[in-house]
């Protein structure tokens, strides 16, 4: 028998940001755009280039990517060739407080990864904790499509498909009511399944069950 118990997060470790932090984030985002956030190492399997290609077709979007890695120069070159310098920023590594503020002030969280190296995606739980709609890749064999419930807490798109990603983001950009509904559903799912206290209860219950059978 196999029992699946997911990873969990203590929401107390990712608190609501202060007003000062939110003001900082608002300045970074700027005005007049729908805000899309992506967080992760700048490495091949995160596939940020697919996200950049999608955003190139969405003039109403401002994209911030948090993370550092060996793909930075390649991404900067692609940004320049696509003319995205004014609407996309690679923010590098940020403090926890700044990251929480960016989560709290974004409109959509996007995870464009392409391989099973993205086995679960803890950043998805952070986005759900802040009640953010998620657009993510439907990676075969990965846990991403289990964490994100299709058309309930987020939108799943085929990996490496920049056109489909752009199409899905466009629908969410133009659907604030849907964003709010999906975001709230994600927050409820987080507290039901991924709150660390719930995960602990499941682990304790499993050990008790095993001990009773031994």
C-alpha positions as CSV (number, residue, x, y, z in Angstrom):
1,X,0.0,0.0,0.0
2,X,1.2,3.5,-0.8
3,X,0.1,6.5,1.2
4,X,0.8,10.0,-0.3
5,X,1.4,12.8,2.2
6,X,2.3,16.1,0.5
7,X,4.9,18.6,1.6
8,X,3.5,21.4,3.8
9,X,4.2,25.0,4.7
10,X,3.7,26.9,8.0
11,X,1.8,30.0,6.8
12,X,3.3,31.8,9.8
13,X,6.7,31.6,8.1
14,X,5.3,33.6,5.1
15,X,3.3,36.3,6.8
16,X,1.5,39.2,5.2
17,X,4.0,41.8,4.3
18,X,4.1,45.2,6.0
19,X,2.7,48.3,4.3
20,X,6.2,49.5,3.8
21,X,7.1,46.3,1.9
22,X,4.0,46.5,-0.2
23,X,4.8,50.1,-1.1
24,X,8.2,48.9,-2.2
25,X,6.7,46.2,-4.3
26,X,4.2,48.6,-5.9
27,X,7.1,50.8,-7.0
28,X,8.9,47.9,-8.5
29,X,5.8,46.8,-10.4
30,X,4.9,50.3,-11.6
31,X,1.4,51.2,-12.8
32,X,-0.8,50.4,-15.7
33,X,-0.1,46.7,-16.1
34,X,-1.4,43.3,-15.0
35,X,1.3,41.9,-12.8
36,X,2.7,38.4,-13.4
37,X,5.3,36.9,-11.0
38,X,7.6,34.0,-11.5
39,X,10.0,32.7,-8.9
40,X,12.7,30.1,-9.4
41,X,16.4,29.5,-10.3
42,X,17.3,30.8,-13.8
43,X,18.0,27.3,-15.0
44,X,17.1,25.3,-18.2
45,X,14.1,23.3,-16.8
46,X,12.4,26.4,-15.4
47,X,12.0,27.5,-19.0
48,X,11.7,31.2,-18.4
49,X,12.3,31.8,-22.1
50,X,8.9,30.3,-22.9
51,X,7.3,32.7,-20.5
52,X,9.2,35.6,-22.1
53,X,8.0,34.6,-25.6
54,X,4.5,34.5,-24.2
55,X,4.7,37.9,-22.5
56,X,6.0,39.4,-25.8
57,X,2.5,39.0,-27.1
58,X,0.8,40.5,-24.1
59,X,1.5,44.3,-24.1
60,X,-0.7,44.8,-21.0
61,X,1.5,42.6,-18.8
62,X,4.4,43.4,-16.5
63,X,6.5,40.4,-15.6
64,X,8.9,40.1,-12.7
65,X,11.2,37.1,-12.4
66,X,12.8,36.4,-9.0
67,X,15.9,34.1,-8.9
68,X,19.4,33.8,-10.1
69,X,21.2,31.2,-12.2
70,X,23.3,30.3,-15.2
71,X,20.6,31.3,-17.7
72,X,20.6,35.0,-16.8
73,X,22.7,36.2,-19.8
74,X,20.6,34.1,-22.2
75,X,17.4,35.5,-20.8
76,X,18.7,39.0,-20.9
77,X,19.6,38.6,-24.6
78,X,16.2,37.2,-25.4
79,X,14.5,40.1,-23.6
80,X,16.5,42.5,-25.7
81,X,15.6,40.8,-28.9
82,X,11.9,40.7,-28.0
83,X,11.9,44.4,-26.9
84,X,10.8,43.5,-23.4
85,X,13.2,45.7,-21.4
86,X,10.5,48.1,-20.2
87,X,8.0,45.3,-19.1
88,X,10.2,42.5,-17.8
89,X,12.7,42.6,-15.0
90,X,15.0,39.9,-13.7
91,X,15.2,40.8,-10.0
92,X,17.8,38.2,-8.9
93,X,17.6,36.9,-5.3
94,X,15.5,39.0,-2.9
95,X,14.9,38.9,0.8
96,X,12.0,36.9,2.2
97,X,10.2,40.1,3.1
98,X,10.5,41.5,-0.4
99,X,9.5,38.1,-1.9
100,X,6.4,38.0,0.2
101,X,5.5,41.5,-0.8
102,X,5.8,40.6,-4.5
103,X,3.6,37.5,-4.0
104,X,1.0,39.7,-2.1
105,X,0.9,42.4,-4.9
106,X,1.0,40.3,-8.0
107,X,-2.1,39.3,-10.0
108,X,-1.0,36.0,-11.4
109,X,1.7,33.5,-10.5
110,X,3.3,31.6,-13.4
111,X,5.5,28.4,-13.3
112,X,6.6,27.6,-16.9
113,X,8.8,24.6,-16.0
114,X,9.2,21.9,-18.6
115,X,10.6,18.8,-16.9
116,X,10.0,16.5,-13.9
117,X,12.9,18.1,-12.1
118,X,10.0,20.4,-11.1
119,X,8.7,17.5,-8.9
120,X,6.3,19.5,-6.7
121,X,6.9,23.2,-6.7
122,X,6.8,24.7,-3.2
123,X,6.4,28.2,-4.8
124,X,3.0,27.0,-5.8
125,X,2.0,26.7,-2.2
126,X,3.3,30.1,-1.4
127,X,1.2,31.6,-4.3
128,X,-1.8,29.7,-3.0
129,X,-1.2,31.0,0.6
130,X,-1.5,34.5,-0.9
131,X,-4.6,33.5,-2.8
132,X,-3.1,34.0,-6.3
133,X,-4.3,32.3,-9.4
134,X,-1.6,30.0,-10.9
135,X,-0.8,29.4,-14.5
136,X,1.6,26.4,-14.7
137,X,2.9,23.7,-17.0
138,X,1.2,20.4,-17.0
139,X,4.4,18.3,-16.7
140,X,3.9,14.6,-17.3
141,X,4.9,12.6,-14.2
142,X,5.2,15.8,-12.0
143,X,3.2,16.7,-8.9
144,X,2.5,20.2,-10.3
145,X,-0.8,19.1,-11.9
146,X,-1.9,17.6,-8.6
147,X,-1.0,20.7,-6.5
148,X,-2.8,23.0,-9.0
149,X,-6.4,21.9,-9.7
150,X,-7.2,22.5,-13.3
151,X,-9.9,25.2,-13.8
152,X,-10.4,25.4,-10.1
153,X,-7.3,26.9,-8.5
154,X,-5.4,27.5,-11.7
155,X,-4.7,26.9,-15.4
156,X,-2.5,24.1,-16.7
157,X,-0.8,24.5,-20.1
158,X,1.4,22.1,-22.2
159,X,5.1,22.5,-21.5
160,X,7.2,24.5,-24.0
161,X,4.0,25.9,-25.7
162,X,4.5,29.7,-25.6
163,X,1.4,30.3,-27.7
164,X,-0.9,28.4,-25.4
165,X,0.8,30.0,-22.4
166,X,0.1,33.4,-23.9
167,X,-3.5,32.5,-24.7
168,X,-4.1,31.3,-21.1
169,X,-2.4,34.3,-19.5
170,X,-4.4,36.7,-21.8
171,X,-7.7,35.1,-20.6
172,X,-6.6,35.5,-16.9
173,X,-5.3,39.1,-17.5
174,X,-8.8,40.0,-18.9
175,X,-10.7,38.1,-16.2
176,X,-10.2,39.7,-12.8
177,X,-13.3,37.9,-11.4
178,X,-11.9,34.5,-12.5
179,X,-8.5,35.4,-11.0
180,X,-10.1,36.2,-7.6
181,X,-12.3,33.1,-7.6
182,X,-9.4,30.7,-8.5
183,X,-7.1,32.5,-6.1
184,X,-9.5,32.0,-3.2
185,X,-10.1,28.4,-4.1
186,X,-6.3,27.9,-4.1
187,X,-6.0,29.5,-0.6
188,X,-8.7,27.1,0.7
189,X,-6.9,24.1,-0.8
190,X,-3.7,25.3,0.8
191,X,-5.2,25.4,4.3
192,X,-7.0,22.1,3.7
193,X,-4.1,20.0,2.4
194,X,-0.8,21.8,2.6
195,X,-0.9,23.6,6.0
196,X,2.0,22.1,8.0
197,X,-0.3,21.2,10.9
198,X,-2.5,19.1,8.6
199,X,0.6,17.4,7.1
200,X,1.8,16.6,10.7
201,X,-1.5,15.1,11.6
202,X,-1.4,12.8,8.6
203,X,2.2,11.7,9.3
204,X,1.3,10.9,13.0
205,X,-1.8,9.0,11.9
206,X,0.2,6.9,9.5
207,X,2.8,6.0,12.1
208,X,0.1,5.0,14.6
209,X,-1.5,2.9,11.9
210,X,1.7,1.1,11.1
211,X,2.6,0.6,14.8
212,X,-0.9,-0.9,15.4
213,X,-0.3,-3.4,12.6
214,X,3.2,-4.5,13.8
